[in-house]
Amino acid sequence: MKHLIGLAGQFEEASKRYAAANGITRNDDWFILKLQEELGELTQVWMKLTGRGRRRGLGETELREALADETADLLGHILLFATRNGIELAPAIARKWRFEPI
């Protein structure tokens, strides 16, 4: 679990820097709205990759990289949301997924 907490802290620091550099106020709504935005971006790339969206000249390699990038964004914003809301993920993972995260 230490790794997950450390990763969440790294995302938090990066998000604070991004917000400060871009004049963004990270209030409670921002965290859930960004989570939704990132899910939409991941879905958009998935649609292109699976032939259900316009690729706009992007090849398989670029789309796979974009899929990885958007997945990383979504993971980051899930961790940011959990941190902001005081959610302890380890007990929730144990309850829902039935294993103890390391």
Buried (B, 14 or more C-beta within 10 A) or exposed (E): BEEBBEEBEEBBEEBEEEEEEEEEEBEEEBBEEBBEBBBEBBEEBBEBBEEEBEEEEBEEEBBEEBBEEBBEBBEBBBBBBBBBEEEEBBEEBEEEEEEEBE
